[in-house]
């Protein structure tokens, strides 16, 4: 197996692991993270889409990322 194949395999496993972890988050946190990092939208744009204040979007993003860190570290 080449280095490229090994790196690709690791990347796929990481992506699957992160995807599974995101699936454990509350739906609003999932939506904010998908829009922010998947669609690369700003907090203001997400606020408009979700009909929530920008401060709430920031809070959901922070909470979602903190929860992901715990899940991926095996502490949740």
N, C-alpha and C positions, 0 to 999 in steps of 0.2 A: 504494500500500500504506500502510495506517495505522500509526501507532506501536504500537498494540495488536497488530496482525498481525505486525509486525516483532519485537516482544518475545516473542510466542508462538512464532514461528519459531526465535528464538535459544534459548528455553527447551527446545524440543523437541530441537534439535541438541545442546544441553548434556546433556540427559538421555540421549540416545542415546550420546553420547561417554563419559559416566560409566558407563553400563551396559556398554559394550564394554570399558572399562578394568577394571571389576570382574570381568568374565569372564576376564581374564588372571591373576587372583589364584588362589592355591591354594584348594581347596574349603573348608577350615576357615576361612580368612580371609573368604571370600565369605559363609559361613553366619553368622559372627559379625557382620559388617557389616550383613547383611540383617536379622538379629534385632534388632540394636542400633538401627539407624537406620530400617529399614523398619517393624518391629513395635514399636519404642520400648520394648524390654525392657531391664531392668537387667542388669549383668554377673552378678549373682547368679542371676537368672532364666535367663540364657543358660547359665550354669554348670550349673544343674540339668538343662536340656534336653539339653546336649551331654555331660554326664557328665564334665566337666573342672573342675579347680580355677579359682576366680575369677581367680587370678593369671595363669593360662594364657589366659583370655578377654581380660584386659586386654592381655596381650602380643600375642595374635593381632589385636586391634583396632589397637594401635599399629603393628604391622608392616603390616597391611592398608592403613591410612591413609597410611603413609609410602610404600608401594609405589604407591598411587594417585596421590600427588603427583608421583612420578617419571614414571609412565606418562603422566599428563595434561600434564606439562611436556615430554614427548617425550624423556626421558632414560633410558628403559628399553624 
